[in-house]
Amino acid sequence: MTVFLLWHMRPLGPDETDVEGETNDKLCGVFSTEERATAAREQLATVEGFIDYPEDFHVDECEVDRVQWDTGFVSLGPNDD
């Protein structure tokens, strides 16, 4: 089964972080169809906070009962490049 995740991923400004490209991410909902996710995005785009950043919504398709990130990761400390 496929679901659609509606995210709002607002880039943080220089007064909010020292990390270039960092975002403030919110999972706004999980929907059974892309159309429902899009309708929710249109609704949320009129709500306080979201209304100032309407272009920062993203819809991701996701397969249920499947690992989505299977490649591992590394952590960089503040002095690592």
N, C-alpha and C positions, 0 to 999 in steps of 0.2 A: 504494500500500500504506500502510496506517495502522499505526503502532506506538504504544505507550503508555509514557511516561516516568514512572518512579517517583522522585520527589524527596522529600528531607527538608529542610525550610526552617524552621530553629529561629530565632525572634526573639532577637537579641542583647540582653543586659541593659545597664544603664547603666555597669557596671564593665567592659564589653567594647568599647563604642563610644560615640562622641559623636553619632552619626547616628540620629535617631529612626526606627524602623521597619526598620532594617537587619537582615538575616538571614544566618545561616550556612547556605549551600546545598550540598547533596550530591546528585549524581545517583546514585541507588542501582541503577538498572537500566533496560534497555529491553526491553519485552515485546511479544509478538505479539498478546496479547489483554488487555482490561481485567481479566478474571478472573485472569489470571496475575500481573498487576501488583498486584491486591488481595491475592492469596495471598502474594506476596513482602512486601507491607506488613505483613500479619499476622505473618509469620515474623520480620521485622526488629524489630517492636514489642516483642519479648521479649529483644532483644540489648542489651548494655551501652551506655549513652549514649542510644540510641533509646528504651529503656524509660521514661526520664524525660520524654520528649516525644512520646508516642504520637499526639497530635493534629496534629503538624506534618508529616505525610506528605501529599503531593499527587500525583495522577495526571493527567498531561496527554496528550491525544491529539495525535499529530503525524503529518503526511503526509510520507512519505519522498520524497526528490528534489525538494523544494520549499523555497524560501526561506521561513522562518518569521517573520522580522522584516524587513520591507521598507520601514519608514517612517523609517529613520534614527534618530539620537539626538543629544542635546546633552550636553556635560559641564559641570557646575557646579564652580567652584573653591570653596575654603573660605570665601571672602568673598562669594560670590554667593548671592542669595536665590532 
